[in-house]
Amino acid sequence: MNATENLQLHLTEYSEKFIELAGKYDRTIHPSSELEKIINDYSNFITNERNEEAWDQLEQQEPGGFQQQVEALRKNSALCVAIMEKYRALKLLDGQAGITDYFKNIESCIEQEFGSFQVTSESKVLLVGSGSFPMTPLLIAKRTGAEVVGIDIDDEAIELGSRVVGALGKGLKIRLENAFVENLDFTKDATHIIFSSTVENKYDLLDQLHALTNEHVIVAMRYGDRLKSLFNYPRREVDGRKWKVVETVLRPDHVFDIALYAKA
């Protein structure tokens, strides 16, 4: 089996496994260990540079079919990441500690989230796609004292995330809401906005945010291109009349990269 066949076989196997494990979620922690293992393996797979050449060959050989496979796998892996966050929240609330390699990878990315654009105690940070285990709001609020608002469209994620914040973030200026950016008063005051890499319509929302935000806002767009697009929605061109890229934070060993935008 050559490198491209091997890569395609892995993609098929991961996709099938993600579908199977997503179907096992029952709002308990019992099926969690198998999902944690495959997410950790998958994280290592997409950051392995040895897969890059096979990726290029597959893109050239069958661009249409390969792209469909990538898009389907991305949706399935994003769903499983959301479920794994729920497992982590449930474990914490049940008194069980522990952290997977995937979460270690994400948390180390947070350290350089805004590059040279520092978050201070005076900052107001909005996170789009806060999830069930809101690591980013907790870390930012704890280390900087900034006010942080996280939004998510998943009711269960907001419920679990709020309980996690209650357990780990007592006294911190954090709140989570099931809300859209256009209906949130906080949007116009935000100094920094972060988009989760698994928010599918993040670039449509960025376009919408131009009219809703102040002129000095900085937006951190988490994204993944090429192999990393198996796990994250990729970077897109933006309307140059509205937004400009002011910095890019590339992290070869991490599951996503970050593009920082300011108003044009």
BALOBA-1460 file (C-alpha; in Angstrom, 3 decimals):
// residues 264
<rec num="1" residu="m" x="0.000" y="0.000" z="0.000"/>
<rec num="2" residu="n" x="1.444" y="3.372" z="-1.020"/>
<rec num="3" residu="a" x="1.341" y="6.581" z="1.041"/>
<rec num="4" residu="t" x="-1.788" y="8.024" z="-0.591"/>
<rec num="5" residu="e" x="-3.729" y="4.775" z="-0.215"/>
<rec num="6" residu="n" x="-2.632" y="4.561" z="3.392"/>
<rec num="7" residu="l" x="-3.747" y="8.145" z="4.075"/>
<rec num="8" residu="q" x="-7.119" y="7.598" z="2.450"/>
<rec num="9" residu="l" x="-7.609" y="4.387" z="4.426"/>
<rec num="10" residu="h" x="-6.901" y="6.269" z="7.655"/>
<rec num="11" residu="l" x="-9.394" y="8.980" z="6.727"/>
<rec num="12" residu="t" x="-12.091" y="6.408" z="6.042"/>
<rec num="13" residu="e" x="-11.399" y="4.578" z="9.296"/>
<rec num="14" residu="y" x="-11.459" y="7.787" z="11.336"/>
<rec num="15" residu="s" x="-14.718" y="8.901" z="9.743"/>
<rec num="16" residu="e" x="-16.426" y="5.581" z="10.449"/>
<rec num="17" residu="k" x="-15.149" y="5.550" z="14.019"/>
<rec num="18" residu="f" x="-16.304" y="9.119" z="14.706"/>
<rec num="19" residu="i" x="-19.800" y="8.301" z="13.437"/>
<rec num="20" residu="e" x="-19.919" y="5.196" z="15.622"/>
<rec num="21" residu="l" x="-18.685" y="6.957" z="18.777"/>
<rec num="22" residu="a" x="-20.910" y="10.015" z="18.323"/>
<rec num="23" residu="g" x="-23.876" y="7.652" z="18.295"/>
<rec num="24" residu="k" x="-22.872" y="6.255" z="21.690"/>
<rec num="25" residu="y" x="-23.180" y="9.552" z="23.564"/>
<rec num="26" residu="d" x="-25.859" y="9.146" z="26.243"/>
<rec num="27" residu="r" x="-25.098" y="12.102" z="28.583"/>
<rec num="28" residu="t" x="-23.020" y="9.872" z="30.857"/>
<rec num="29" residu="i" x="-19.232" y="9.430" z="31.053"/>
<rec num="30" residu="h" x="-19.258" y="5.676" z="30.463"/>
<rec num="31" residu="p" x="-18.401" y="5.663" z="26.708"/>
<rec num="32" residu="s" x="-15.783" y="8.427" z="27.017"/>
<rec num="33" residu="s" x="-12.428" y="6.614" z="27.113"/>
<rec num="34" residu="e" x="-12.585" y="5.252" z="23.557"/>
<rec num="35" residu="l" x="-13.483" y="8.667" z="22.148"/>
<rec num="36" residu="e" x="-10.678" y="10.362" z="24.082"/>
<rec num="37" residu="k" x="-8.173" y="7.891" z="22.647"/>
<rec num="38" residu="i" x="-9.237" y="8.362" z="19.045"/>
<rec num="39" residu="i" x="-9.323" y="12.166" z="19.350"/>
<rec num="40" residu="n" x="-5.784" y="12.121" z="20.743"/>
<rec num="41" residu="d" x="-4.640" y="9.822" z="17.918"/>
<rec num="42" residu="y" x="-6.371" y="12.054" z="15.390"/>
<rec num="43" residu="s" x="-4.670" y="15.163" z="16.805"/>
<rec num="44" residu="n" x="-1.280" y="13.505" z="16.336"/>
<rec num="45" residu="f" x="-2.273" y="12.360" z="12.845"/>
<rec num="46" residu="i" x="-3.114" y="15.836" z="11.540"/>
<rec num="47" residu="t" x="0.024" y="17.430" z="13.002"/>
<rec num="48" residu="n" x="2.286" y="14.737" z="11.526"/>
<rec num="49" residu="e" x="4.260" y="16.366" z="8.708"/>
<rec num="50" residu="r" x="4.911" y="12.967" z="7.120"/>
<rec num="51" residu="n" x="1.305" y="12.978" z="5.890"/>
<rec num="52" residu="e" x="1.730" y="16.236" z="3.954"/>
<rec num="53" residu="e" x="3.101" y="14.721" z="0.740"/>
<rec num="54" residu="a" x="0.322" y="12.128" z="0.518"/>
<rec num="55" residu="w" x="-2.194" y="14.925" z="1.147"/>
<rec num="56" residu="d" x="-0.824" y="16.882" z="-1.840"/>
<rec num="57" residu="q" x="-1.028" y="13.838" z="-4.093"/>
<rec num="58" residu="l" x="-4.630" y="13.088" z="-3.136"/>
<rec num="59" residu="e" x="-5.651" y="16.695" z="-3.763"/>
<rec num="60" residu="q" x="-4.173" y="16.506" z="-7.268"/>
<rec num="61" residu="q" x="-5.474" y="13.039" z="-8.152"/>
<rec num="62" residu="e" x="-9.146" y="13.441" z="-7.229"/>
<rec num="63" residu="p" x="-9.842" y="16.961" z="-5.951"/>
<rec num="64" residu="g" x="-13.646" y="16.703" z="-5.982"/>
<rec num="65" residu="g" x="-14.093" y="13.373" z="-4.224"/>
<rec num="66" residu="f" x="-11.249" y="14.022" z="-1.819"/>
<rec num="67" residu="q" x="-12.706" y="17.382" z="-0.786"/>
<rec num="68" residu="q" x="-16.066" y="15.769" z="-0.073"/>
<rec num="69" residu="q" x="-14.342" y="13.186" z="2.090"/>
<rec num="70" residu="v" x="-12.489" y="15.926" z="3.998"/>
<rec num="71" residu="e" x="-15.661" y="17.949" z="4.582"/>
<rec num="72" residu="a" x="-17.561" y="14.921" z="5.906"/>
<rec num="73" residu="l" x="-14.706" y="13.924" z="8.198"/>
<rec num="74" residu="r" x="-14.411" y="17.494" z="9.506"/>
<rec num="75" residu="k" x="-18.105" y="17.560" z="10.467"/>
<rec num="76" residu="n" x="-17.843" y="14.190" z="12.205"/>
<rec num="77" residu="s" x="-14.658" y="15.080" z="14.094"/>
<rec num="78" residu="a" x="-16.066" y="18.481" z="15.154"/>
<rec num="79" residu="l" x="-19.142" y="16.737" z="16.550"/>
<rec num="80" residu="c" x="-16.951" y="14.320" z="18.487"/>
<rec num="81" residu="v" x="-14.820" y="17.148" z="19.888"/>
<rec num="82" residu="a" x="-18.019" y="18.793" z="21.157"/>
<rec num="83" residu="i" x="-19.059" y="15.488" z="22.737"/>
<rec num="84" residu="m" x="-15.633" y="14.986" z="24.300"/>
<rec num="85" residu="e" x="-15.909" y="18.428" z="25.910"/>
<rec num="86" residu="k" x="-19.193" y="17.242" z="27.410"/>
<rec num="87" residu="y" x="-17.450" y="14.147" z="28.765"/>
<rec num="88" residu="r" x="-14.749" y="16.296" z="30.317"/>
<rec num="89" residu="a" x="-17.343" y="18.576" z="31.915"/>
<rec num="90" residu="l" x="-19.310" y="15.621" z="33.261"/>
<rec num="91" residu="k" x="-16.134" y="14.072" z="34.707"/>
<rec num="92" residu="l" x="-15.156" y="17.311" z="36.412"/>
<rec num="93" residu="l" x="-18.626" y="17.755" z="37.877"/>
<rec num="94" residu="d" x="-18.495" y="14.138" z="39.062"/>
<rec num="95" residu="g" x="-15.237" y="14.840" z="40.890"/>
<rec num="96" residu="q" x="-12.929" y="13.147" z="38.407"/>
<rec num="97" residu="a" x="-9.761" y="15.015" z="37.426"/>
<rec num="98" residu="g" x="-7.606" y="14.440" z="34.364"/>
<rec num="99" residu="i" x="-6.802" y="15.987" z="31.029"/>
<rec num="100" residu="t" x="-6.321" y="14.437" z="27.593"/>
<rec num="101" residu="d" x="-3.537" y="15.232" z="25.134"/>
<rec num="102" residu="y" x="-6.037" y="17.065" z="22.922"/>
<rec num="103" residu="f" x="-6.949" y="19.476" z="25.706"/>
<rec num="104" residu="k" x="-3.287" y="20.022" z="26.569"/>
<rec num="105" residu="n" x="-2.699" y="20.932" z="22.931"/>
<rec num="106" residu="i" x="-5.589" y="23.405" z="22.885"/>
<rec num="107" residu="e" x="-4.626" y="25.031" z="26.166"/>
<rec num="108" residu="s" x="-1.044" y="25.600" z="25.043"/>
<rec num="109" residu="c" x="-2.459" y="27.359" z="21.952"/>
<rec num="110" residu="i" x="-4.436" y="29.737" z="24.157"/>
<rec num="111" residu="e" x="-1.179" y="31.134" z="25.542"/>
<rec num="112" residu="q" x="-0.482" y="32.926" z="22.238"/>
<rec num="113" residu="e" x="-4.076" y="33.547" z="21.185"/>
<rec num="114" residu="f" x="-3.735" y="37.257" z="20.405"/>
<rec num="115" residu="g" x="-0.062" y="37.406" z="19.483"/>
<rec num="116" residu="s" x="1.198" y="40.916" z="20.190"/>
<rec num="117" residu="f" x="-2.320" y="42.219" z="20.976"/>
<rec num="118" residu="q" x="-2.407" y="41.785" z="24.715"/>
<rec num="119" residu="v" x="-5.503" y="41.092" z="26.780"/>
<rec num="120" residu="t" x="-5.542" y="43.104" z="30.038"/>
<rec num="121" residu="s" x="-7.849" y="43.488" z="33.011"/>
<rec num="122" residu="e" x="-9.647" y="46.234" z="31.080"/>
<rec num="123" residu="s" x="-10.371" y="44.014" z="28.067"/>
<rec num="124" residu="k" x="-13.761" y="42.620" z="27.125"/>
<rec num="125" residu="v" x="-13.424" y="39.279" z="25.357"/>
<rec num="126" residu="l" x="-16.145" y="37.515" z="23.366"/>
<rec num="127" residu="l" x="-15.750" y="33.821" z="22.495"/>
<rec num="128" residu="v" x="-17.928" y="32.431" z="19.718"/>
<rec num="129" residu="g" x="-18.382" y="28.695" z="20.248"/>
<rec num="130" residu="s" x="-17.572" y="28.353" z="23.947"/>
<rec num="131" residu="g" x="-18.475" y="24.660" z="24.238"/>
<rec num="132" residu="s" x="-19.170" y="22.528" z="27.292"/>
<rec num="133" residu="f" x="-15.757" y="22.925" z="28.903"/>
<rec num="134" residu="p" x="-14.934" y="26.631" z="28.431"/>
<rec num="135" residu="m" x="-11.158" y="26.514" z="28.770"/>
<rec num="136" residu="t" x="-10.552" y="29.778" z="26.946"/>
<rec num="137" residu="p" x="-12.827" y="31.970" z="29.114"/>
<rec num="138" residu="l" x="-11.460" y="30.372" z="32.284"/>
<rec num="139" residu="l" x="-7.814" y="30.824" z="31.330"/>
<rec num="140" residu="i" x="-8.218" y="34.377" z="30.034"/>
<rec num="141" residu="a" x="-10.284" y="35.576" z="32.985"/>
<rec num="142" residu="k" x="-8.012" y="33.885" z="35.529"/>
<rec num="143" residu="r" x="-4.740" y="35.160" z="34.074"/>
<rec num="144" residu="t" x="-5.781" y="38.672" z="33.044"/>
<rec num="145" residu="g" x="-8.868" y="39.601" z="35.032"/>
<rec num="146" residu="a" x="-10.677" y="40.487" z="31.789"/>
<rec num="147" residu="e" x="-14.434" y="40.210" z="31.419"/>
<rec num="148" residu="v" x="-15.268" y="37.260" z="29.166"/>
<rec num="149" residu="v" x="-18.550" y="36.274" z="27.520"/>
<rec num="150" residu="g" x="-18.905" y="32.947" z="25.728"/>
<rec num="151" residu="i" x="-21.755" y="32.110" z="23.373"/>
<rec num="152" residu="d" x="-22.875" y="28.782" z="21.948"/>
<rec num="153" residu="i" x="-25.975" y="27.521" z="20.136"/>
<rec num="154" residu="d" x="-25.969" y="24.182" z="22.026"/>
<rec num="155" residu="d" x="-28.231" y="24.385" z="25.097"/>
<rec num="156" residu="e" x="-26.505" y="21.439" z="26.762"/>
<rec num="157" residu="a" x="-23.086" y="23.034" z="26.201"/>
<rec num="158" residu="i" x="-24.232" y="26.255" z="27.883"/>
<rec num="159" residu="e" x="-25.709" y="24.326" z="30.824"/>
<rec num="160" residu="l" x="-22.596" y="22.200" z="31.358"/>
<rec num="161" residu="g" x="-20.230" y="25.083" z="30.650"/>
<rec num="162" residu="s" x="-21.952" y="27.291" z="33.225"/>
<rec num="163" residu="r" x="-21.599" y="24.570" z="35.845"/>
<rec num="164" residu="v" x="-17.888" y="24.177" z="34.992"/>
<rec num="165" residu="v" x="-17.387" y="27.945" z="35.350"/>
<rec num="166" residu="g" x="-19.188" y="27.767" z="38.690"/>
<rec num="167" residu="a" x="-16.823" y="25.024" z="39.843"/>
<rec num="168" residu="l" x="-13.527" y="26.429" z="38.501"/>
<rec num="169" residu="g" x="-14.128" y="30.144" z="38.025"/>
<rec num="170" residu="k" x="-15.625" y="31.477" z="41.226"/>
<rec num="171" residu="g" x="-15.137" y="35.241" z="41.351"/>
<rec num="172" residu="l" x="-14.085" y="35.507" z="37.702"/>
<rec num="173" residu="k" x="-15.934" y="37.788" z="35.297"/>
<rec num="174" residu="i" x="-17.307" y="35.081" z="33.008"/>
<rec num="175" residu="r" x="-20.774" y="34.421" z="31.677"/>
<rec num="176" residu="l" x="-22.035" y="32.025" z="29.040"/>
<rec num="177" residu="e" x="-25.127" y="32.598" z="26.911"/>
<rec num="178" residu="n" x="-27.110" y="30.856" z="24.214"/>
<rec num="179" residu="a" x="-27.204" y="33.903" z="21.969"/>
<rec num="180" residu="f" x="-26.337" y="35.228" z="18.521"/>
<rec num="181" residu="v" x="-23.744" y="37.987" z="18.103"/>
<rec num="182" residu="e" x="-26.340" y="40.431" z="16.740"/>
<rec num="183" residu="n" x="-28.536" y="40.015" z="19.836"/>
<rec num="184" residu="l" x="-25.763" y="40.472" z="22.392"/>
<rec num="185" residu="d" x="-25.172" y="43.940" z="23.871"/>
<rec num="186" residu="f" x="-21.632" y="42.863" z="24.766"/>
<rec num="187" residu="t" x="-20.704" y="42.591" z="21.056"/>
<rec num="188" residu="k" x="-20.385" y="46.339" z="20.522"/>
<rec num="189" residu="d" x="-18.131" y="46.720" z="23.578"/>
<rec num="190" residu="a" x="-15.850" y="43.734" z="22.894"/>
<rec num="191" residu="t" x="-12.160" y="44.581" z="22.535"/>
<rec num="192" residu="h" x="-11.186" y="41.033" z="21.533"/>
<rec num="193" residu="i" x="-13.236" y="38.325" z="19.800"/>
<rec num="194" residu="i" x="-12.227" y="34.680" z="19.445"/>
<rec num="195" residu="f" x="-13.798" y="32.231" z="17.022"/>
<rec num="196" residu="s" x="-13.616" y="28.526" z="17.774"/>
<rec num="197" residu="s" x="-12.061" y="26.658" z="14.866"/>
<rec num="198" residu="t" x="-15.052" y="24.303" z="14.632"/>
<rec num="199" residu="v" x="-17.642" y="27.068" z="14.048"/>
<rec num="200" residu="e" x="-18.647" y="26.352" z="10.466"/>
<rec num="201" residu="n" x="-20.001" y="29.808" z="9.564"/>
<rec num="202" residu="k" x="-17.272" y="31.786" z="11.339"/>
<rec num="203" residu="y" x="-16.317" y="33.855" z="8.283"/>
<rec num="204" residu="d" x="-19.932" y="34.764" z="7.594"/>
<rec num="205" residu="l" x="-20.160" y="35.904" z="11.209"/>
<rec num="206" residu="l" x="-16.937" y="37.883" z="10.857"/>
<rec num="207" residu="d" x="-18.439" y="39.749" z="7.921"/>
<rec num="208" residu="q" x="-21.561" y="40.442" z="9.984"/>
<rec num="209" residu="l" x="-19.506" y="41.645" z="12.961"/>
<rec num="210" residu="h" x="-18.016" y="44.548" z="11.037"/>
<rec num="211" residu="a" x="-21.177" y="46.597" z="11.537"/>
<rec num="212" residu="l" x="-21.730" y="45.405" z="15.116"/>
<rec num="213" residu="t" x="-18.334" y="46.091" z="16.706"/>
<rec num="214" residu="n" x="-16.200" y="49.079" z="17.675"/>
<rec num="215" residu="e" x="-13.394" y="50.320" z="15.445"/>
<rec num="216" residu="h" x="-10.563" y="48.990" z="17.632"/>
<rec num="217" residu="v" x="-11.713" y="45.378" z="18.017"/>
<rec num="218" residu="i" x="-9.223" y="42.571" z="17.335"/>
<rec num="219" residu="v" x="-10.552" y="39.216" z="16.104"/>
<rec num="220" residu="a" x="-8.667" y="35.947" z="16.605"/>
<rec num="221" residu="m" x="-9.854" y="33.431" z="14.036"/>
<rec num="222" residu="r" x="-8.829" y="29.883" z="14.823"/>
<rec num="223" residu="y" x="-8.533" y="27.867" z="11.624"/>
<rec num="224" residu="g" x="-6.861" y="24.885" z="10.013"/>
<rec num="225" residu="d" x="-5.665" y="24.505" z="6.431"/>
<rec num="226" residu="r" x="-4.482" y="21.391" z="4.574"/>
<rec num="227" residu="l" x="-4.158" y="18.482" z="7.048"/>
<rec num="228" residu="k" x="-5.444" y="20.675" z="9.858"/>
<rec num="229" residu="s" x="-8.638" y="21.240" z="7.860"/>
<rec num="230" residu="l" x="-9.558" y="17.670" z="8.799"/>
<rec num="231" residu="f" x="-10.190" y="19.039" z="12.285"/>
<rec num="232" residu="n" x="-10.928" y="22.743" z="11.734"/>
<rec num="233" residu="y" x="-12.766" y="24.906" z="9.225"/>
<rec num="234" residu="p" x="-10.117" y="26.488" z="6.982"/>
<rec num="235" residu="r" x="-9.134" y="30.095" z="6.488"/>
<rec num="236" residu="r" x="-11.038" y="32.127" z="3.893"/>
<rec num="237" residu="e" x="-10.490" y="35.379" z="2.079"/>
<rec num="238" residu="v" x="-12.199" y="38.364" z="3.692"/>
<rec num="239" residu="d" x="-13.668" y="41.566" z="2.294"/>
<rec num="240" residu="g" x="-10.629" y="43.851" z="2.247"/>
<rec num="241" residu="r" x="-12.886" y="46.875" z="2.638"/>
<rec num="242" residu="k" x="-13.918" y="45.573" z="6.059"/>
<rec num="243" residu="w" x="-11.123" y="43.486" z="7.558"/>
<rec num="244" residu="k" x="-7.356" y="43.116" z="7.232"/>
<rec num="245" residu="v" x="-4.985" y="40.438" z="8.538"/>
<rec num="246" residu="v" x="-2.640" y="42.039" z="11.056"/>
<rec num="247" residu="e" x="-0.853" y="38.940" z="12.339"/>
<rec num="248" residu="t" x="-0.767" y="35.183" z="11.816"/>
<rec num="249" residu="v" x="0.197" y="32.759" z="14.563"/>
<rec num="250" residu="l" x="1.344" y="29.484" z="12.966"/>
<rec num="251" residu="r" x="1.749" y="26.522" z="15.302"/>
<rec num="252" residu="p" x="3.075" y="23.474" z="13.384"/>
<rec num="253" residu="d" x="2.755" y="21.148" z="16.374"/>
<rec num="254" residu="h" x="-0.722" y="22.315" z="17.366"/>
<rec num="255" residu="v" x="-4.139" y="21.416" z="16.034"/>
<rec num="256" residu="f" x="-5.067" y="24.888" z="14.778"/>
<rec num="257" residu="d" x="-3.463" y="28.144" z="13.676"/>
<rec num="258" residu="i" x="-4.712" y="31.687" z="14.325"/>
<rec num="259" residu="a" x="-5.296" y="34.658" z="12.012"/>
<rec num="260" residu="l" x="-5.728" y="38.035" z="13.708"/>
<rec num="261" residu="y" x="-7.986" y="40.601" z="12.033"/>
<rec num="262" residu="a" x="-8.526" y="44.312" z="12.576"/>
<rec num="263" residu="k" x="-10.879" y="46.652" z="10.773"/>
<rec num="264" residu="a" x="-9.543" y="47.968" z="7.482"/>
